[in-house]
Amino acid sequence: MGRMTDWTDQTAPSLDDFARLARQAFDALPDPFRSLAGEVIIRVDDFADEETLTLMEIEDPFELTGLYHGVDIGLRDGMGPAAEASRIFLYRRPILDEWCEHGDVGLSEIIAHVLIHEIGHHFGLDDDRIHHIEDTD
């Protein structure tokens, strides 16, 4: 039988822990992707704010694990530089919830998956295209 972990002194990973895992996932991307996404700001919050949830018509904040906010790089070329930096939000509590639901996938893998999904939006891909790419992977 495998080693049992004593969970009595364990705490959930903090926002800083998530930020560190997201940075590691970003740093592990192949250079061409890192270079193209380089100016994106990665931010970790517990949940999306009420305004974001309302705009996206999401009632349950646990349904949103990440969000890209900005002008994708494909549209920027014709518009000139973006007025503000693009941002990727990772939402800690919904990601932790998803991690618990999967049970067989590491937390760093889920964080990397959400981050890469949101970087796909930065590159101008919609959800359908990103899911198609993920399904063929």
Disulfide bonds with the S-S distance in Angstrom:
none
